[in-house]
Amino acid sequence: MEFWDRWVQAPQGVRLRKAIFQVHLWSGVGLGIYIFVISLTGSVLVYRNELYIAFAPQPVIVEGSGAALSADALERAATESYPDHEVRDIRQADNPNQAVEIALLRDGERIRRLFHPFTGADLGDPLPLGYRVTAWLLDLHDNLLGGETGRRINGIGALLLIVLAITGAVVWWPGISRWRRSLTVDRRRFNWSLHSTFGFWCWPFLLMWGVTGAYLSFPALFSAIVDYLEPFDPTNPVDRIGDRVMYWLAFLHFGRLGGRGIPGCEAVCNEVAKATWALIGIVPTALFVTGTVMWWNRVVRRRLASKSTT
């Protein structure tokens, strides 16, 4: 009872809270750059479908006259430009002035290039820069540019984000007489209060992104947990609670709520949710910056000061 009273009244002096603070501090330092990258890319990728549409490849029309090159001539031109590649596909449009898209393969890696239908000159990548940047950001956010290994590392990062959110909630509690002051930014303790206020109001999102990120990285693990808690009955193949939860986890991660069976949430809710997700997705970046400043002041600066006095 004494422990509980101290926790409610003045948790700063509780040893458990001090230990949890250290876990929160150093896990935040370790995950800082990761959270910075994931949060910024996630905010952009809330609108990835819109970005793909905006940067969708359009037919490239070139100048030229006379007879267009044959498929064999185009294959020879592509082989000359990429001698280490094998031509796998040639797509010629009905319009003879439209650039020809050719797929080439080397060591299992496929690339696509545009070629001039009359001269055989290499015209570059058929995908616009904006489209390629969006795809790169998606690969960075989902797989850390590392394929399946990157996806698993991303899942571990998501699990650590859950730890960071839970320990942050414990560290946030200032005591029964002070908790209301921790809901707003105090100019006198601007950095600390900004970190605390952002963390409090955005805590449900941080925890949600940790859980949903872990699910997207380890879907088989979540399915196994659901099967253990709710064994599938082939004689009664109905949706289990766990199935419905997993259905929502993927859509919750990017705020795509429109058309998901929420009454009155077909159009407006989708746009509002995406805008909210994109805006709050920047908050972890602010938490990283303010947390880094606190770490510098509490740890690095003190150590530098102690060395200068010895």
TIDRENLUM-868547 format. One record per residue (C-alpha): residue number from 1; residue in three letters; y, x, z. Coordinates in nm, 2 decimals. Example, Ala and Ser with C-alpha at 12.3 -4.5 7.8 and 13.67 -1.06 7.14 Angstrom:
     n   res        Y        X        Z
     1   ALA    -0.45     1.23     0.78
     2   SER    -0.11     1.37     0.71
// end
This chain:
     n   res        Y        X        Z
     1   MET     0.00     0.00     0.00
     2   GLU     0.23     0.29     0.08
     3   PHE     0.17     0.43    -0.27
     4   TRP     0.26     0.10    -0.43
     5   ASP     0.57     0.06    -0.23
     6   ARG     0.69     0.41    -0.33
     7   TRP     0.61     0.33    -0.69
     8   VAL     0.81     0.01    -0.69
     9   GLN     1.10     0.15    -0.50
    10   ALA     1.14     0.51    -0.60
    11   PRO     0.87     0.63    -0.85
    12   GLN     1.04     0.96    -0.92
    13   GLY     0.89     1.12    -0.61
    14   VAL     0.53     1.01    -0.68
    15   ARG     0.31     1.29    -0.78
    16   LEU     0.11     1.08    -1.03
    17   ARG     0.43     0.99    -1.20
    18   LYS     0.53     1.35    -1.22
    19   ALA     0.19     1.44    -1.38
    20   ILE     0.22     1.15    -1.63
    21   PHE     0.57     1.27    -1.71
    22   GLN     0.43     1.62    -1.80
    23   VAL     0.17     1.45    -2.02
    24   HIS     0.44     1.25    -2.20
    25   LEU     0.67     1.55    -2.23
    26   TRP     0.42     1.79    -2.39
    27   SER     0.24     1.54    -2.60
    28   GLY     0.58     1.44    -2.74
    29   VAL     0.67     1.80    -2.81
    30   GLY     0.33     1.85    -2.98
    31   LEU     0.36     1.54    -3.19
    32   GLY     0.73     1.56    -3.26
    33   ILE     0.72     1.68    -3.62
    34   TYR     0.43     1.46    -3.70
    35   ILE     0.60     1.15    -3.56
    36   PHE     0.92     1.25    -3.74
    37   VAL     0.74     1.26    -4.08
    38   ILE     0.52     0.96    -4.03
    39   SER     0.81     0.73    -3.91
    40   LEU     1.05     0.82    -4.19
    41   THR     0.78     0.78    -4.46
    42   GLY     0.66     0.46    -4.31
    43   SER     1.01     0.31    -4.31
    44   VAL     1.03     0.38    -4.68
    45   LEU     0.68     0.27    -4.76
    46   VAL     0.74    -0.08    -4.61
    47   TYR     0.89    -0.14    -4.96
    48   ARG     0.64     0.06    -5.16
    49   ASN     0.54    -0.24    -5.37
    50   GLU     0.90    -0.29    -5.46
    51   LEU     0.94     0.08    -5.54
    52   TYR     0.64     0.08    -5.76
    53   ILE     0.78    -0.21    -5.96
    54   ALA     1.12    -0.05    -5.98
    55   PHE     0.98     0.28    -6.11
    56   ALA     0.70     0.13    -6.32
    57   PRO     0.65     0.34    -6.63
    58   GLN     0.81     0.20    -6.95
    59   PRO     0.71     0.27    -7.31
    60   VAL     0.87     0.59    -7.44
    61   ILE     1.00     0.54    -7.80
    62   VAL     1.06     0.85    -8.00
    63   GLU     1.22     0.93    -8.34
    64   GLY     1.00     1.00    -8.63
    65   SER     0.90     0.90    -8.98
    66   GLY     0.61     0.92    -9.21
    67   ALA     0.25     0.90    -9.10
    68   ALA     0.17     0.94    -8.73
    69   LEU    -0.08     1.21    -8.63
    70   SER    -0.45     1.11    -8.62
    71   ALA    -0.65     1.10    -8.30
    72   ASP    -0.82     1.43    -8.40
    73   ALA    -0.48     1.60    -8.46
    74   LEU    -0.35     1.47    -8.13
    75   GLU    -0.66     1.61    -7.95
    76   ARG    -0.60     1.95    -8.11
    77   ALA    -0.23     1.94    -8.01
    78   ALA    -0.33     1.85    -7.65
    79   THR    -0.59     2.13    -7.64
    80   GLU    -0.34     2.38    -7.77
    81   SER    -0.10     2.28    -7.49
    82   TYR    -0.37     2.27    -7.22
    83   PRO    -0.65     2.51    -7.34
    84   ASP    -0.83     2.50    -7.00
    85   HIS    -0.85     2.12    -7.01
    86   GLU    -1.09     1.88    -7.18
    87   VAL    -0.94     1.58    -7.36
    88   ARG    -1.10     1.26    -7.22
    89   ASP    -0.89     0.97    -7.35
    90   ILE    -0.62     0.91    -7.61
    91   ARG    -0.42     0.59    -7.59
    92   GLN    -0.22     0.52    -7.91
    93   ALA     0.00     0.21    -7.91
    94   ASP     0.04    -0.04    -8.20
    95   ASN     0.40     0.09    -8.23
    96   PRO     0.37     0.42    -8.42
    97   ASN     0.70     0.55    -8.26
    98   GLN     0.56     0.50    -7.91
    99   ALA     0.46     0.82    -7.73
   100   VAL     0.08     0.87    -7.70
   101   GLU    -0.07     0.90    -7.35
   102   ILE    -0.36     1.15    -7.33
   103   ALA    -0.59     1.21    -7.03
   104   LEU    -0.71     1.56    -6.97
   105   LEU    -0.97     1.69    -6.72
   106   ARG    -1.02     2.03    -6.56
   107   ASP    -1.26     2.11    -6.27
   108   GLY    -1.28     1.74    -6.19
   109   GLU    -0.90     1.69    -6.17
   110   ARG    -0.75     1.45    -6.42
   111   ILE    -0.40     1.46    -6.55
   112   ARG    -0.21     1.24    -6.80
   113   ARG     0.05     1.36    -7.04
   114   LEU     0.27     1.20    -7.31
   115   PHE     0.26     1.35    -7.66
   116   HIS     0.49     1.30    -7.96
   117   PRO     0.30     1.09    -8.21
   118   PHE     0.45     1.28    -8.51
   119   THR     0.48     1.64    -8.39
   120   GLY     0.22     1.66    -8.11
   121   ALA     0.48     1.80    -7.87
   122   ASP     0.41     1.76    -7.50
   123   LEU     0.67     1.51    -7.36
   124   GLY     0.58     1.53    -6.99
   125   ASP     0.43     1.30    -6.73
   126   PRO     0.39     0.93    -6.82
   127   LEU     0.49     0.83    -6.47
   128   PRO     0.86     0.84    -6.38
   129   LEU     0.97     1.07    -6.10
   130   GLY     1.05     0.78    -5.87
   131   TYR     0.69     0.64    -5.91
   132   ARG     0.54     0.99    -5.85
   133   VAL     0.76     1.04    -5.54
   134   THR     0.65     0.70    -5.40
   135   ALA     0.28     0.79    -5.46
   136   TRP     0.34     1.13    -5.29
   137   LEU     0.50     0.97    -4.99
   138   LEU     0.21     0.72    -4.96
   139   ASP    -0.04     1.01    -4.97
   140   LEU     0.16     1.20    -4.71
   141   HIS     0.18     0.90    -4.48
   142   ASP    -0.18     0.79    -4.52
   143   ASN    -0.36     1.12    -4.56
   144   LEU    -0.11     1.40    -4.48
   145   LEU    -0.18     1.53    -4.83
   146   GLY    -0.53     1.63    -4.71
   147   GLY    -0.77     1.37    -4.84
   148   GLU    -1.03     1.24    -4.60
   149   THR    -0.97     1.53    -4.36
   150   GLY    -0.60     1.44    -4.35
   151   ARG    -0.69     1.08    -4.29
   152   ARG    -0.89     1.17    -3.98
   153   ILE    -0.62     1.40    -3.85
   154   ASN    -0.38     1.11    -3.90
   155   GLY    -0.61     0.89    -3.70
   156   ILE    -0.61     1.14    -3.41
   157   GLY    -0.23     1.14    -3.43
   158   ALA    -0.23     0.76    -3.40
   159   LEU    -0.45     0.78    -3.09
   160   LEU    -0.21     1.03    -2.94
   161   LEU     0.08     0.80    -3.02
   162   ILE    -0.09     0.54    -2.81
   163   VAL    -0.11     0.79    -2.52
   164   LEU     0.25     0.87    -2.58
   165   ALA     0.35     0.50    -2.57
   166   ILE     0.15     0.43    -2.25
   167   THR     0.27     0.73    -2.06
   168   GLY     0.63     0.66    -2.18
   169   ALA     0.60     0.31    -2.03
   170   VAL     0.50     0.46    -1.70
   171   VAL     0.78     0.72    -1.71
   172   TRP     1.04     0.46    -1.80
   173   TRP     1.00     0.26    -1.48
   174   PRO     1.30     0.37    -1.27
   175   GLY     1.24     0.16    -0.96
   176   ILE     1.31    -0.21    -0.87
   177   SER     1.68    -0.15    -0.80
   178   ARG     1.75     0.04    -1.12
   179   TRP     1.54    -0.11    -1.40
   180   ARG     1.82    -0.34    -1.54
   181   ARG     2.04    -0.03    -1.59
   182   SER     1.76     0.12    -1.80
   183   LEU     1.78    -0.15    -2.06
   184   THR     2.12    -0.03    -2.20
   185   VAL     2.28     0.30    -2.30
   186   ASP     2.48     0.47    -2.03
   187   ARG     2.75     0.70    -2.17
   188   ARG     2.73     0.93    -1.86
   189   ARG     2.36     1.00    -1.93
   190   PHE     2.38     0.93    -2.30
   191   ASN     2.08     1.13    -2.43
   192   TRP     1.84     1.02    -2.15
   193   SER     1.95     0.66    -2.16
   194   LEU     1.93     0.64    -2.54
   195   HIS     1.57     0.77    -2.53
   196   SER     1.49     0.53    -2.25
   197   THR     1.65     0.23    -2.41
   198   PHE     1.50     0.28    -2.75
   199   GLY     1.16     0.34    -2.60
   200   PHE     1.18     0.02    -2.39
   201   TRP     1.29    -0.22    -2.67
   202   CYS     1.07    -0.07    -2.94
   203   TRP     0.77    -0.01    -2.72
   204   PRO     0.56    -0.30    -2.86
   205   PHE     0.61    -0.16    -3.21
   206   LEU     0.52     0.20    -3.11
   207   LEU     0.20     0.07    -2.95
   208   MET     0.12    -0.15    -3.24
   209   TRP     0.17     0.13    -3.49
   210   GLY    -0.06     0.35    -3.29
   211   VAL    -0.34     0.09    -3.28
   212   THR    -0.30    -0.01    -3.64
   213   GLY    -0.27     0.35    -3.76
   214   ALA    -0.60     0.43    -3.58
   215   TYR    -0.76     0.13    -3.74
   216   LEU    -0.65     0.23    -4.09
   217   SER    -0.79     0.58    -4.03
   218   PHE    -1.11     0.48    -3.86
   219   PRO    -1.20     0.13    -3.99
   220   ALA    -1.57     0.19    -3.94
   221   LEU    -1.52     0.27    -3.57
   222   PHE    -1.33    -0.05    -3.52
   223   SER    -1.60    -0.25    -3.71
   224   ALA    -1.87    -0.09    -3.49
   225   ILE    -1.68    -0.19    -3.18
   226   VAL    -1.65    -0.55    -3.31
   227   ASP    -2.02    -0.56    -3.39
   228   TYR    -2.10    -0.44    -3.04
   229   LEU    -1.88    -0.69    -2.87
   230   GLU    -1.95    -0.98    -3.11
   231   PRO    -2.29    -0.92    -3.28
   232   PHE    -2.29    -1.08    -3.62
   233   ASP    -2.52    -1.39    -3.65
   234   PRO    -2.65    -1.43    -4.00
   235   THR    -2.76    -1.79    -3.92
   236   ASN    -2.40    -1.87    -3.83
   237   PRO    -2.17    -1.66    -4.06
   238   VAL    -1.83    -1.76    -3.92
   239   ASP    -1.53    -1.54    -3.87
   240   ARG    -1.54    -1.36    -3.54
   241   ILE    -1.24    -1.30    -3.33
   242   GLY    -1.27    -0.93    -3.40
   243   ASP    -1.28    -1.00    -3.78
   244   ARG    -0.95    -1.19    -3.75
   245   VAL    -0.80    -0.91    -3.54
   246   MET    -0.89    -0.65    -3.80
   247   TYR    -0.76    -0.87    -4.08
   248   TRP    -0.42    -0.86    -3.92
   249   LEU    -0.41    -0.50    -3.82
   250   ALA    -0.36    -0.37    -4.18
   251   PHE    -0.08    -0.62    -4.26
   252   LEU     0.09    -0.57    -3.92
   253   HIS     0.12    -0.19    -3.99
   254   PHE     0.36    -0.24    -4.28
   255   GLY     0.51    -0.58    -4.18
   256   ARG     0.36    -0.77    -4.47
   257   LEU     0.34    -1.11    -4.30
   258   GLY     0.43    -1.34    -4.58
   259   GLY     0.15    -1.56    -4.72
   260   ARG    -0.08    -1.48    -4.42
   261   GLY    -0.11    -1.84    -4.30
   262   ILE     0.18    -1.83    -4.06
   263   PRO     0.34    -2.18    -4.08
   264   GLY     0.69    -2.15    -4.23
   265   CYS     0.65    -1.78    -4.29
   266   GLU     0.57    -1.76    -4.66
   267   ALA     0.90    -1.62    -4.80
   268   VAL     1.17    -1.57    -4.54
   269   CYS     0.94    -1.42    -4.27
   270   ASN     0.81    -1.16    -4.51
   271   GLU     1.15    -1.02    -4.60
   272   VAL     1.28    -1.04    -4.24
   273   ALA     0.96    -0.87    -4.11
   274   LYS     0.98    -0.59    -4.37
   275   ALA     1.35    -0.52    -4.30
   276   THR     1.27    -0.52    -3.92
   277   TRP     0.98    -0.28    -3.97
   278   ALA     1.18    -0.05    -4.19
   279   LEU     1.47    -0.04    -3.94
   280   ILE     1.26     0.01    -3.63
   281   GLY     1.05     0.26    -3.81
   282   ILE     1.34     0.50    -3.78
   283   VAL     1.34     0.47    -3.40
   284   PRO     1.06     0.72    -3.34
   285   THR     1.27     0.97    -3.52
   286   ALA     1.55     0.91    -3.27
   287   LEU     1.30     0.93    -2.99
   288   PHE     1.19     1.27    -3.12
   289   VAL     1.54     1.40    -3.14
   290   THR     1.65     1.28    -2.80
   291   GLY     1.32     1.39    -2.65
   292   THR     1.36     1.74    -2.80
   293   VAL     1.71     1.77    -2.65
   294   MET     1.57     1.67    -2.31
   295   TRP     1.28     1.92    -2.35
   296   TRP     1.53     2.19    -2.44
   297   ASN     1.76     2.12    -2.14
   298   ARG     1.47     2.08    -1.89
   299   VAL     1.24     2.36    -2.00
   300   VAL     1.38     2.61    -2.25
   301   ARG     1.73     2.63    -2.11
   302   ARG     1.61     2.67    -1.75
   303   ARG     1.37     2.95    -1.85
   304   LEU     1.64     3.13    -2.05
   305   ALA     1.87     3.10    -1.75
   306   SER     1.61     3.23    -1.51
   307   LYS     1.54     3.53    -1.73
   308   SER     1.91     3.62    -1.76
   309   THR     1.94     3.63    -1.38
   310   THR     1.65     3.86    -1.33
// end
